[in-house]
């Protein structure tokens, strides 16, 4: 069966319009019509109802649609696996990361790759978890490292949870709250608060711990994807950064930023995961990336726990 005809069929099923489907597959409407008619003749069934102003898929077409998508994915994966076999350790990885993994993982991983796999090309993208998960489903990226609590629908995905990382409220060393042995959320609320976008799960946990005032809509003044901007803002003003500690470790280690002890000082954890399409094959280089991510997050988590024990 001609896979091009299946692609044309899927486009028409998705757009329900010969005009829009033809644009999507870069064909004229007449060429698309001939392709669909040829597929119908080959299968001996009518795939679309063309009566009226809208093209509607028939029951036979609905049956074909799911199978056609699986067949095209399998065909794509076959070609990809052959390419991976041919390339060996040389090739490329399309990697997507949400803001926190970008700040704690991306630079050390790229440094590792430059030493061990200098021939490997990486295409990296930083974005928010929902859009990155959608991009994984659409095969735009090979793997994503994201906020695990923001993954709503894991169907069709392989989700591997990584070690959790501790977060907290951070201020510059000479901030008015820096000398306070223990402060409350009300104390923090006297100053602007900055953090990266917060998942619904973390928002619930903040409310459970601090009450309604802990909801990000009430607590956070500046939402920002960039930890560099959050760091610079905290260092140059009275703004409080609600941040993963590992992302600010150089400043914490040098004493330029300090962590506030808030209420009962219970740990505030961020949860992260590796996400990839289950049906997609894993190259040797991608397998190595996953191993490095597991080890790296485990090391960061362990160092965070040891830091707390030493307080």
Helices and strands as residue ranges (DSSP letters): H 3-15, H 18-24, H 29-43, E 48-49, E 56-57, H 59-87, E 92-97, H 99-101, I 102-106, H 107-116, E 121-126, H 129-137, E 143-147, G 148-150, E 157-161, E 165-172, H 185-188, E 193-195, H 200-210, G 212-214, H 216-219, E 222-223, H 227-236, E 240-244, G 245-248, H 249-254, E 257-259, E 268-270, E 272-277, H 284-309
